[in-house]
Amino acid sequence: MQSRKFAFLPLVFALAAGALLPGAATAAKPAAQKKPAVEAPAPLAGQSVVEGGVPAIPAKAWLLMDADSGEVLASANPDEPLPPASLTKMMTSFLVEQALRSGKLKEGDLVSVSENAWCRGSSTESCMYLPLNGQATVIDILRGIVIQSGNDASKAIAEHMAGSEEGFAKLMNAEAKRLGMTHTNFVNATGLPDPAHKSSARDLAILARAIIRDSSNYYSLYAEREFKYNNIKQGNRNALLYTDSTVDGLKTGHTQEAGYCLVTSSKRNDMRLITVILNTHSAKARADESRKLLGWGFSRFEKASPIQPGAVVTDAKIRFGKADTVAAGLGAPWTLTVPRGQKLQTSVQVKPDLEAPVTKGAVIGKVVAESNGKPIGEAPLVAQADVERAGFMLRMWQYLVK
């Protein structure tokens, strides 16, 4: 009976978040039974504005980031520390993924379920429904965290990796510091309410970007719509996974204090965007506002390559070398995310008084991209060939001539 009870949850989550496609049939309710609409918070004042403005987002904080560069394209209150609810579990899953990547954990390792980690089936929290005093594999635990948002899974792996949830929180904070999450403090592995447990929209976007970049072997889990464990099938609460094939992550969150939260990522053609919505008023709103922000971002921005790799940008002067100059260019492809149609100009800055020897690939300056007189990005300028140091007599001659 329990298996059948949970088998239809993916559809329930999609319905709850307003995820059905336009035109889908719905049952009409009599007007007398219709519940009054929940009043949405007003759009925030003081949100950062790029050329052309941004959509009004009724949330306490939100952010749109280019995943490749980490550039924030638009935001409101991006650095305000707020309760992150189950968005916390992105750090929990990230630490598991990195331990798997390094070999500290193996997918088949067994994780024991203590009474502290065990979920008693309360309707107030998300559970994977791990058996008390039972065991589960690390890969099942990871799916339980990412897809089912299991508090029991998060606590069990925390105890497995660090001995206690408190010890695991120290690992979480150390990793947050390493990633540059400067407005975050984790107290637990689940996101359950605690006055000291906070994160910001910018920090959560940084974490999402790290997962996409550094956990590529496991990132596909964030797009899975359902997971069945212990004969209980549960659906992913990220409603955009059901309606937008370009969305492939990442995590939902909700508590009374945190409101409804969502971090998403979407890749269309050659551009990937990350959105963070914190503290909006409903599951439907967090999906709708994320969808709106992604649509606006992809319609207003595009990728641009100011200079092609391999192209010689300038000939840099070299002192005391067998050659007086060395060809300089980019060492790797360079792309920027810019408003559509924006024209770019580039300028070259070479390090002063370069001396031989110079090896191919050495950074000898930088190229700066500008638009309307404002810098919008830069890339290293590297030597395209070796330049050997001249002999003593030639160096002396060059010195005297100079």
N, C-alpha and C positions, 0 to 999 in steps of 0.2 A: 504493500500500500504506500509506503514511504517513497519508493522509487517512482510510482505513478504520480504522486503528489508533486514532485519536483521536476518531472519530465517536461512540463510545459512552461517552466520559468523563463526560458529565453524569450518567448513571445510576450510574457507578462512584462519583462523589463523593457522590451521594445515599445509596447503599448504605453507603459508608464512614462516613457521619455518622449512620447510624441514621434516615434520613429517610423510609423507606417508611411509608405510612399503616398504621394498626393493621389487622390482619387480612389484610395482603398476603401472598401465598404466598411461602415461602422454602424452599430446598432443605435437608432435614435432613441433618446430618452424623453419622457414628457417634461415639459418646461417646469412643472412644479417640483420635479426631482433634481433639477440642475443645481449644483452647489455654487455658491457665490465665488467669483474669481478671486484668487489671491492677488493682492495688490503688489505689483513689482516695485522694487526700489528704483528711484530715479537714476538716470545715467549720471556718472560721476563728473564733477567739475575738475578742472585741472589735469585732464588726461593729456598725454603727449600727443601732438598732432603733426603728421607729416603733410606734405603738399597734397591738397585735395580733401583734407579732413579725414576723420575716421568714423565708423558707425557708432551709434550710441549703444553702450553695453551696460545693462542694469546689473552690475555686480560690484562687490566691494573692492575687488582688484582684478585686473586682467592684463594679459600680455600676448603679443604676437612676435615670434622670433624666427629668423632664418636659421634653419638647422645647420647648414654648412658652415656659416661664418660665426654664428652665435650673435649676430647683430639683432638688436631689438628694433622692430619696425614700427611698433606702436604699443602704447601701454597706458595704464592708469594705476596709480599707487603700486608700482611694481616692487618696491622695497619695504612695504609695510608688513611686519611679522603678523601672521594670522594663523588660526588653527587650521592645519592641513587635512584633518580627518584621515581617511584611508589613502590619500595621496602619499602619506608617509611610507606606505608599503612599496613605493617605487625604490626607496633606498634599501629596504629590506631585500627585495628581489635583486637589486643591483649587486649587493654584497654577496648574495648567493651565486649569482652569475659569474662574478669575478673570482670567487673561490673555485667554481667549476672550471673556469678558464685557466687558472693557475695550477690546478691539480690538487688543491687543498681539500676539495670535495669531489666525489664522483657521483654520477647520476644515480647509481644503484645503491649508494650508501643508505643505511637504514637510520631513520630518525625516530627516537622514542617520544611518546606523548605522555607528559606528566599530568598530574591533576591540575596544576597551575595553567598548563597550556590547553587542557581539554575544554571544549566548548559544550555547555550544558543545553544547547538548543534554544537559547533565549531569542526572542524575536527582535530584540534591541541591538543585536550584533550579527555580523556576517561570519559564517562558519563554513569550514570545509567538511566538518563532521568526522574528524579523526577519532578513532576508538580510544577510550581511556586505557592507558598502560599498553597500548598497541604500538605498532611501528608502521612507518610509511617511507618510501624511497624519496631521496632528495628531489628527483625530477617531478614526482607527484606533488610534493610539498610546494615546489616552485609554481606549478600550474595552479595549485590551490590558492596561492597568494595572488598571482597575476590575474587569473580568470574569475575565481570565486571570491576573492578578497577575504580569505579566511583569516580571522584573528587567531584561531587555534594553530593554523599552519605557520603564521608569523611568529607566534610565541615558541612553538616547538623548535623551529630552526634557529631562533635566537638562543635558546638554551643549549642546543646542539653545538653551535659555533662558538659561544662565548661563556657557557656555563650558567648564565642567567640573562634575563631580559635587560637588566640594568647594565651588565657588562657589554651586551650587544649594542645598547644605546651609545656607549663610549666609542665603539667601532663606527657606528653611524655618524657620530659627530666628527670623528677624525677624518672620515671620508668626505663629509660635507666641507670641511675646512680645506682639504686637498683640492676639491673641485672648485673652490671659490664661492661657496654658498655662505655669504657673510651675514645673512639675516635669518639663520636657521638654528634651532636647538631641538634635538630629539630627546625625548624622555623614555619612549617605548617604541616597540617594533610595529605597532598596529595603527597608531593615530587616535586611540581612545583619548577622551578629553583629559588634559592636564594643563594647568595655567602656564607652565613653563614650556610646553610643547608647541613650537611655532615654526613657520616657514613663510617665505614670500613668493610672489608670482615669478619673479626673476630667478630665484634660487631653484624653484621647481622646474622651470624651463631649462636651466643649466643641467639639472639632474636628468631630465628627459633626454637632452642632447647627449649626455654621457652614455645613457643606456643604448640609444640608437647607434652611437659610434663604437662603443667598447664591448657591447654585449650582442654583437651581430649573430652569434650562433644561437641565441635564445630570443632574439627580438620578435621572431614570428609568433611566439606564445602570446604576445600582447594583442594580436589580431584574432586569436581563436575565440569563437562566439560561445562555446560551452565546454564544460568538462564534467565528466561523470566519475564520482569516487564514492566508494561505500554504497553503491547502487543508488546514489542520489545525483541526479543531473541538474546542474545549475548553469544559468546563462551569464555571459559577460554583461555587466550593467552599462557599458559604453554603447549608447544607442546609435552612435554614428557608424559603428561597425556593421549595422544591419542595413544602412541606407546609402552609404558612400563607400564605394570600393577602393577609393584612394586613401581612406583612413585606416591605419594599421596599428593604432595604440592611442593612449597608453593606460590611463587609470581614472576611475571615478572615486569620489569620496563624499560622505555625508555624515554629519552629526548635527544636533540642534544648534550647537554653538558655531560650527563651521559653515552651516548652510550647505548648499549643493555645489560641489566642486567637480571640475573635470580638466584633465590634461590630455590633449589629443596631438596626433601628428599625422600629416597627410603629405603624400608625394604625388605631384602632377608633373609629368614630363621630367625636366631636369631640376625641379625646385621642390624642396621639402620645407614645410612650415610647421612650427610648434605653437599651439595655443594653450593658455592657462586661464581658466575661469575660476575665481574664488568667491564663495559666499554669494550665490544667487538664490532665488526663492523657490525653485522647484527642479525636479529631475528633467522636466521638459525644457525649462529655461536654460539649464546648463548645456543641453544638447543644441537647442536652437541658437543660442548665442555663440557657441563654438562653431557651428555651421556657418553662421553669418560672418564671423571673423575670418574663417578660412576662405570663404568666397570672396570677401573684400580683399584679402591679402593676395590671392592668386590673380585677381582681376586688375590690381593696381601695381603689382611689382613684376619684374622679370629679371632673368639672369643676363649679365653683360660681361664680356671679356675685353678689358681695355687693351691688352697686348697678348698676342699669341705666343705660346712657349716656343723657344728656338729662335725667335726673331731677335736680331741685334738691336738693342735700344740705344747704345752709345759706345764710343771707344774711350775707355778710361785711361788717363795718363798714369804711367808707372815710373817710379824713380829707381835708379840703379838696377835696371833689368836689361837682359839681352834684347828686349823689345821695348820701345817707348810707350806703347799702348797695349791694351788688351780689350777684345770685344766683350761687351757685357750685355746680359739679357736676363730673362726669367729662368729659374731653375725648375719650375713646375707650373702647371696650368693655373691661371688666376681668373676667378670669376667673382663678381659682386652682384648683390641683389639690390636693384635700383628701381625707382618709379618708372613705369613704362614710358618709353620715348625720351627719357632723360639723356642728354648729351654729356659725354665724359671727356675731360682733358687730362693728360698725364704730364708729370714733370719728373726729372731724374735728379737724385741727390747722391753724388759719389763721395765716398770718404776722402777727406783731404790727405795729401802727402802719402799716397799709397806707395809702398816699397816692395821690390822683389825680394824673395821669391813669392809668387802668387800661384796657387794651385787651382785647377779647374773646379768650379763649383763653389769656391770661397765667396762668402758674402762681402761685397765691396761697396755696398750702398743700398738704396731703396728707390722704388718707383711709387709715386704718390698719385692717386686718381682724385680728381676734383670735379665738382659740378656747381655751376654758378658761383665759383670762387671758394667753395667750401670743400675741405678734404672729406672723402667718404670711404677711403680705403688705401692700403699700401701693401706692397709685396717686396720681398728681398731682391736686390740686384746682384747677380752672381757672375763671376768670371767664366767665360766660355772656353778658355784655354789656359794651359800652364805658361808662366813666364819665369824663366830661370834667372837667378841673380847673376849680374855681370861680374867679370873678373875685376881685380883690384885696379888695374890701369884704366879700364873703361869707366869704372865707378868714379875714379879720381877725375877723369876728363869730364864726365857728366856734372860732377860737383863744381868744377871750375867754370864750366860753361854757364851753369845756373847762377 
